[in-house]
């Protein structure tokens, strides 16, 4: 993977470059103390991965990431842990707090490589999927969501229902009593999953239709859970089920 390092502290750049040289799959094509100076190299070299500090002069790492259209993968490196949630909301691969242990750096790079491989696989499969199968690119059988500082793979058919909690979603998965908590909106979730399989039945709930055991007047029964049906969602829900 071609990568660049951006940090306003030269010593921090030296540490990351030393780490990168120990991993064969990384090729450092440039180091910069200012994000704006990196733009030309990122475009010219078709960079795959950017290691970026957050608090820097002229433009922060987060603002720099937001300014990019076809952005590479990002791993944030910073001394300030309070930026972690904001970094993950932007779909950064990882967030490394200085001083960065080598084993933690390796874990982040492996995660980036896995994501890059998935992106390449999706690109190679998309023409076949669209022309031969008539399927959308969400119908791959699984999705990835960020939870507990990592990208968690969830089989779509195993997702029972989703509950909204302010800025978070609690994804309930079959076969486990521990739901997955992720920073994701209902809109983003529905874009990741097949359209006909999941239905929003309440301002705080989406259900997998396949797990519905029965429907009461204003409730859906899934296992032992009684999930409310919101009035504004009721007609579409009943119509979808033919009730």
N, C-alpha and C positions, 0 to 999 in steps of 0.2 A: 504494500500500500504506500502510495506517495503521500507524504505528510509535511506540514510546516509547523513551526513552533512560534508562538507569539507571546511575548512577555516583556514588560518594561524593565525587568531585572535581569541583567546578563548572567548572573550566577544561576538563576532559576533556569535559564535557557541551557546552560552548560549541563545541569543535572538531567534535564529531559533529553538532551541530545545524547548524553552518555547512556541513558536507559534505552533509547531507540537503537543505538548501535549494537546493543546486546541482543536485539530481536531481529532476526533475519528478514521477517516479512515487512519491516518498516524501512522506507527509504526517505530520509530527510532531504527535501529539495530546497529548503530555505528556512532561515531563522530571522525573526524580526522583533524589534522593540516597540513597534507601532503597527497596529492592525492595518492602517491605510496603506502602508508601504508593502503589505503582503498581497494586495489585490491582484496586481499584474501577474505575479508568479502563480497564484492560485488558479487563475484562468489559463495561463500559458501552459503550465505543467499538468493541468487537469488533476488537481490534488484530490485525494480521497478522504483525507483525515486532517483535522486541524486541532492542535493542542493550543488552547488559548487561556490566558489569564483573564480575569474579569475587570478588576479596577486598573485601568490604564489611562494615560493622558489622551486627549482628543476624542477618543471613542472607546467605550467599554466593550468587553468581549461579548456581552449579551446584545448590545446595540449593533455590534458588527455582525453577529449571527442573524439578527432580525433583518438586517439590510440586504442580505443575500437572497437571490431568487432560487437558483439551482445550487443550494448549499451542500458542501461536503459534510461528512460526519464530524461532529464536534465533541471534544472532550475538554471540559473546563478544568483549569488548574488555578487554585486560589487559596489564599490564607483565611478567607472569610466564609464560614459555613452557612451564614444566613442567606446566601444566594442559592442554596441547593434546590429549593422548591421551584424557584423561578427558572433555573437551568433545566430542570426536568420537564417543566411545562412547555418549554421550547423544543422538547424531544432531543435534548443532548444525549449522547451515548452514555456519558458518565460524568461524575463530578468528583475531582480529586482534591483533597485538602492538604495544603503544604504544612510541614515537610512530607513529601509523598513517598511512602514505602515502595520499594521495587515490586514486591509481590502484588500490591494493589494496582500499580501501573500495568503490570502484565495482565491482570484480570480485566482491566478496562480495554486494553488493546485486543484481547481475545474476543470480547463482546463486540467491539467495532468490526472485527474481521467476520464474525458470524452475521452481523447485520448487513455488511457489504455483500457477503455471499448470497444472502436472501434476496437482496435487491437485484443482483445479477441474475439469479434464478427466475425472479418474477419477470424481468425484462425478456429473457429467452423464452419463457413460457407464454407470454401475453399474446403473440401472434397466433399460436396454436389454440389457445383458449378461446380467443375471440372469433376466429374463423372456422374452427372445426367443432367446437363444443357449444358455442353460443353462451358461454358462462362469463360472468363478470370477474374482475380480478379479486373480489372479496371472497370468492367461493373456492378457497384453497384448503379449507378444512380446519384452519387454525388462525389465531390472531396473536399478536404480541402487545402486551400492555406494560407500562412502567409501574413497578411496585417494589418497595423495599430496596431502592437503589439498584434495581436490575430490571431487565426486560423479561417478563414472564410469558411463556408460551401457553396458550389456552386452546384446547380443542373446542371448536364452536359448538359441536353437538353436546358437549358436557356442561355448557353454560345453562343453568336452570332459570335464574332470573337476576335482574340487576336493580339495585336500590340506590337512589340518589341521596347524597348527604352533603349539602352545600356545594363545595367545589370538588367533591370526591364522588366516585362511584364505588359501591360495594358489590362485587361480582360473586354471586353464589354459584359454586361449581359442584356438580354431582360427584359423590364419592368422598367428599371432604367436608368437615365441619367448620373449616376456617376459610371465610370468604377472602377474595383478593381485593385490596383497597388500592385504588389508582386515581391519579389526577386526570380525569377525562370527562367530557361533557356527554350527555345523552346523544346529541347530534353526531359527535365524533364516533361514539360506539356504534350507532346504527349504520354509519358509513363503512364500518369494518366488517359487518356481518351480512349474510344473505337477507334480502329485503323481506321475503315471505316467511321467514322462520321466527323472527322476533317482532313483537308488537308492544308499543307503549300503551299501557292501560290506565295510567295515572301520572300525575306530574312528577311522582317520585319512584315510579316502577316501570320496568320493561320486562316482559316475560317471554320465555321460549315456548311457543305454542305447543310443541311436542310434549312438554311436561305437565300440561294442564290435566288434572284428574277430574275435576268437575267445575261447573260454574253456577254460583248462586246468584241471587238478585243483584247484589252489589259487590260480590267477592269472587275471586278465583282461588281454587284450592290446588296447591302444588305441594305434594307430600303432606306434611302437617301444617303448612303455612297458609294462612288466609290473607290474600293480597287484595287490597281494595281496588275497585274499578271507579275511576273518576267520571263524573257526569259528562264532562266535555269529551271524554274518550269512549264513552259507552256505546254509542251508535256504531262507530267504525269497528269497534271490537266485536260486537254482536254480528255485524254484517260479515266480517271476515270469517267468523266461525259458522255462519249460516244459521244463526239462532234468531 
